[in-house]
Amino acid sequence: MKIVIVDAYLRENRGDAALLSVAVEQLQLAFPGAELHIAGFEQPQQRPEFDGVPNLGSIRRYVGDETVGRLARISRKLLALGLALLAAVPGSAPLLRAVSWLLPGEMRAELRALTEADLVFSLGGGRLNGKADFASDLSIGFLLLPLWLAHRFAVPTVLGPQSYGPFPTGVQRLMVRRVLATCRRVVVREEISLRRLDEAGVPPANLVRGVDSAFAFHGASDRPWRQQLGIPEDAVLVLMTARQYLGSEAQSGYEAAMAATVRHLLEREDCQVVLVPQVTCSFQADDDRIVNSRIADRVGSPRLHVLDDDRVDHHDVFALYGTADFILGTRFHSVIFGLLAGVPCAAVEYDHKTRGIMEDLDLGHWVVPMTEARADSLIALVDKLLVDGDAYREHLRRVIPGYSARAAGFVAELQADLSAPTVR
């Protein structure tokens, strides 16, 4: 049996890396002995494997490669669009196989893997959304392309637990509706995503409510973080994650509010704070260390630690969150990692997935929208977090095991998906 995992991102995004680790583990459990390949966003010559699974690269990575010139990027996108148009023709599978020999190596590798697959699995996450612009139309098209190609080759496709939307343009809604209707199962991780797919006209028959796969992640690191950072065992340790997301003025206000919250916490002599970069991707400069550095410049305290090592993997960062007493997280997978470790978390919401999942866990009152993150609102939230910590931990002991079990139950769902008859 051959399985291709598509839409994987970069391991420098620790949340996405955890999702990929879980996907590999669950696919191997569901289909023992299966031959797995990853068609993701990592350059295959630089990152030939992930968790022992070969990395092929992908059409999406090839057309989005920022290391080549503008003309090359345009020509690559035009080539991929031509492939998509060819795939839109019913009965085009034989022609797609024939033209694969004419494609550049990385595009050919993904296309041929799709032709030979018995199952295509789209990694969970939150990438399938757009703005009202042509760049978003293209992005959604390239994300959906491997699923559409798999449909042309009559290969069953399953989409792991994901967030969806918004889809503000008619082109986006058309692509999402057409492609997702062909998938065997589409797992949706919050109610608002279900509503957005309904608004896009996606048939409800193959839509299933699920749980973010990160809740099935098990870290494999016991790194002694407090010792390495020089933080006493009896100190109150608060971890914070931040990100670039808003326009310049609003972003500056958000960072000022985060810095004010750090200063407020450090007024307690028993408290130490660590700014953690959950994401350190060079692609589109999505690197939390840039934001963390600006926040730290507003504070200036020996009890503020700024982690800047991009070699820290998802296992190590998971262990770091487990050493915390409290977490204020903007990157939502930092919050998930904390919740899994039983750590009380407050979340700064930049996307609907944050509130959707926190409300699932009856924690919606611990969320503040990023656009409303002012010093007074964040300080009030962390003060309440420190006061209500014991009750919060008790709540997590009640709800997290069952929620994690639902995430682990995806193995049985995968087995059921493939045992169902394929419509060809």
Residue pairs with C-beta under 8 A, 6 or more apart in sequence:
1 31
1 33
1 34
1 35
1 118
1 119
2 34
2 35
2 37
2 113
2 116
2 117
2 118
2 119
3 27
3 31
3 34
3 35
3 36
3 37
3 117
3 118
3 119
3 120
3 121
4 36
4 37
4 38
4 39
4 110
4 113
4 114
4 117
4 119
4 120
4 121
4 146
4 150
5 20
5 23
5 24
5 27
5 36
5 37
5 38
5 39
5 40
5 53
5 121
5 122
5 123
6 39
6 40
6 58
6 110
6 120
6 121
6 122
6 123
6 146
6 147
7 40
7 60
7 122
7 123
7 125
7 127
7 143
7 146
8 16
8 20
8 38
8 39
8 40
8 41
8 42
8 50
8 123
9 16
9 20
9 40
9 41
9 123
9 125
9 127
10 16
10 17
10 40
10 41
10 42
10 281
10 283
11 17
11 20
11 42
11 47
11 50
11 313
11 314
12 279
12 280
12 281
12 282
12 310
13 278
13 279
13 281
13 286
14 278
14 279
14 312
14 313
14 314
14 317
14 318
14 333
15 125
15 214
15 278
15 279
15 314
15 331
15 332
15 333
15 334
15 336
15 337
16 123
16 125
16 333
17 50
17 313
17 314
18 213
18 214
18 217
18 314
18 318
18 333
18 337
19 123
19 124
19 125
19 160
19 213
19 214
19 217
20 38
20 40
20 50
20 51
20 123
21 51
21 217
21 314
22 213
22 214
22 216
22 217
22 407
23 121
23 123
23 124
23 160
23 213
24 36
24 50
24 51
24 52
24 53
25 51
25 216
26 213
26 216
26 408
26 410
26 411
26 414
27 34
27 36
27 121
27 414
28 34
28 36
29 411
30 411
30 412
30 414
30 415
30 418
31 119
31 414
31 415
31 418
36 53
36 54
37 53
37 54
37 55
37 56
37 113
38 50
38 53
38 54
38 55
38 56
39 56
39 57
39 58
39 59
39 109
39 110
39 113
39 114
39 146
40 50
40 55
40 56
40 57
40 58
40 61
40 123
41 58
41 60
41 61
41 64
41 283
42 50
42 55
42 57
42 61
43 57
43 61
43 65
44 55
44 56
44 57
44 106
44 109
47 55
48 54
48 55
49 55
56 106
56 109
56 110
56 113
57 106
57 109
57 110
58 106
58 110
58 146
59 80
59 83
59 106
59 107
59 110
59 111
59 142
59 145
59 146
60 142
60 143
60 145
60 146
61 106
62 76
62 80
62 104
62 106
62 107
63 73
63 76
63 77
63 79
63 80
63 142
64 73
64 142
64 283
65 73
65 76
66 73
66 282
66 283
66 284
68 76
76 104
77 138
79 103
79 104
79 107
80 107
80 142
80 145
81 141
83 96
83 99
83 103
83 107
83 111
83 145
83 149
84 141
84 145
84 148
86 92
86 95
86 96
86 99
87 96
87 145
87 148
87 149
87 152
88 148
89 95
92 152
93 115
93 152
93 153
93 154
96 111
96 115
96 149
96 152
96 153
97 115
100 108
100 111
100 112
100 115
101 108
103 111
110 146
111 149
114 120
114 146
114 149
114 150
114 153
114 155
115 153
117 150
117 153
117 155
118 155
118 156
118 418
119 155
119 156
119 157
119 158
119 417
119 418
120 146
120 147
120 150
120 155
120 156
120 157
120 158
121 157
121 158
121 159
121 160
121 414
122 146
122 147
122 157
122 158
122 159
122 160
122 162
123 160
124 159
124 160
124 161
124 162
124 187
124 189
124 212
124 213
125 160
125 162
125 163
126 162
126 163
126 351
126 353
127 143
127 162
128 140
128 143
128 144
128 162
128 163
128 164
128 165
128 176
129 136
129 140
129 163
129 164
129 165
129 166
129 167
129 351
130 136
130 137
130 139
130 140
130 166
130 167
130 168
130 169
130 172
131 168
132 168
132 169
136 168
136 169
136 172
137 169
137 171
137 172
137 175
140 167
140 172
140 175
140 176
141 175
144 175
144 176
144 179
147 157
147 159
147 179
147 180
147 182
147 183
148 178
148 179
148 182
150 156
150 157
151 157
151 179
151 182
151 183
154 422
154 424
156 184
156 417
156 418
156 422
157 182
157 183
157 184
158 183
158 184
158 185
158 187
158 414
158 417
159 180
159 183
159 185
159 186
159 187
160 187
160 213
160 410
161 187
161 188
161 189
161 210
161 211
161 212
161 213
161 407
161 410
162 186
162 187
162 188
162 189
162 193
163 188
163 189
163 190
163 193
163 351
163 352
163 353
163 356
164 176
164 188
164 193
164 196
164 197
165 192
165 193
165 196
165 197
165 199
165 200
165 352
166 196
167 173
167 176
167 196
167 199
167 200
172 200
173 199
173 200
173 201
176 197
176 200
176 202
177 200
177 201
177 202
180 186
180 197
180 202
180 206
181 202
181 203
181 206
183 206
184 206
184 417
184 420
184 422
185 206
185 208
185 413
185 417
186 197
186 202
186 206
186 207
186 208
187 208
187 209
187 210
187 410
187 413
188 194
188 197
188 207
188 208
188 209
188 210
189 209
189 210
189 211
189 212
189 353
189 356
189 357
190 352
190 353
190 356
190 357
190 360
191 209
191 356
192 352
192 355
192 356
193 352
193 353
193 356
194 207
194 209
197 207
198 204
208 413
210 406
210 407
210 410
210 413
211 360
211 403
211 406
211 407
211 410
212 336
212 353
212 357
212 407
213 407
213 410
214 333
214 336
214 337
214 340
214 407
215 336
215 340
215 400
215 403
215 404
215 406
215 407
216 404
216 407
216 408
216 410
217 314
217 318
217 337
217 340
219 314
219 315
219 318
219 319
219 322
220 315
221 313
221 315
221 316
221 318
221 319
222 319
223 316
223 319
223 320
225 231
225 319
225 320
225 323
226 232
226 233
226 235
226 237
226 323
229 274
229 305
229 307
231 237
231 272
231 274
231 305
234 270
235 270
235 271
235 272
236 268
236 270
236 271
236 272
236 325
236 326
236 386
237 271
237 272
237 273
237 274
237 323
237 324
237 325
237 326
238 265
238 271
238 272
238 273
238 274
238 324
238 325
238 326
238 327
238 328
238 382
239 273
239 274
239 276
239 320
239 321
239 324
239 326
239 327
239 328
239 329
239 334
239 338
240 258
240 261
240 262
240 273
240 274
240 275
240 276
240 327
240 328
240 329
241 275
241 276
241 277
241 278
241 288
241 327
241 328
241 329
241 330
241 331
241 334
242 254
242 255
242 258
242 275
242 288
242 291
242 292
242 295
242 330
242 331
243 278
243 279
243 286
243 288
243 291
243 330
243 331
243 350
244 251
244 285
244 286
244 288
244 290
244 291
245 251
245 330
245 350
245 370
246 254
246 350
246 370
246 371
250 371
253 373
253 374
254 348
254 370
254 373
255 291
255 294
255 295
255 298
256 298
256 375
257 373
257 374
257 375
257 377
257 378
258 295
258 328
258 373
258 378
259 295
259 298
259 299
260 375
260 378
260 379
261 328
261 375
261 378
261 379
261 382
262 273
262 275
262 295
262 299
262 301
262 304
263 299
263 301
264 375
264 379
264 382
264 383
265 271
265 273
265 382
266 272
266 273
266 299
266 301
266 303
266 304
271 303
272 303
272 304
272 305
273 303
273 304
273 305
274 304
274 305
274 306
274 307
274 320
274 324
275 292
275 295
275 296
275 304
275 305
275 306
275 307
276 288
276 292
276 307
276 317
276 320
276 321
276 334
277 287
277 288
277 289
277 292
277 307
277 308
277 310
278 288
278 317
278 329
278 331
278 333
278 334
279 286
279 287
279 288
279 331
280 287
280 288
280 289
280 310
281 287
288 331
289 306
289 308
289 310
292 306
292 307
292 308
293 306
293 308
296 304
296 306
307 320
312 320
317 334
317 337
318 337
318 340
318 341
321 327
321 334
321 337
321 338
321 341
321 343
322 337
322 338
322 341
322 343
324 338
324 341
324 343
325 343
325 344
325 389
326 343
326 344
326 345
326 346
326 382
326 385
326 386
326 389
327 334
327 335
327 338
327 343
327 344
327 345
327 346
328 345
328 346
328 347
328 348
328 378
328 381
328 382
328 385
329 335
329 338
329 345
329 346
329 347
329 348
330 347
330 348
330 350
330 370
332 347
332 351
332 353
332 354
332 357
335 345
335 347
335 354
335 358
336 357
338 344
338 345
339 345
339 361
339 396
339 400
340 400
340 404
342 393
342 396
342 397
342 400
343 393
343 396
344 385
344 388
344 389
344 392
344 393
344 396
345 363
345 366
345 385
346 366
346 367
346 368
346 381
346 382
346 385
347 354
347 358
347 366
347 367
347 368
348 354
348 367
348 368
348 369
348 370
348 373
348 378
349 355
349 367
349 368
349 369
349 370
350 370
354 367
355 364
355 367
358 364
358 366
358 367
360 403
361 399
361 400
361 403
362 395
362 399
363 395
366 381
366 385
368 377
368 378
368 381
385 392
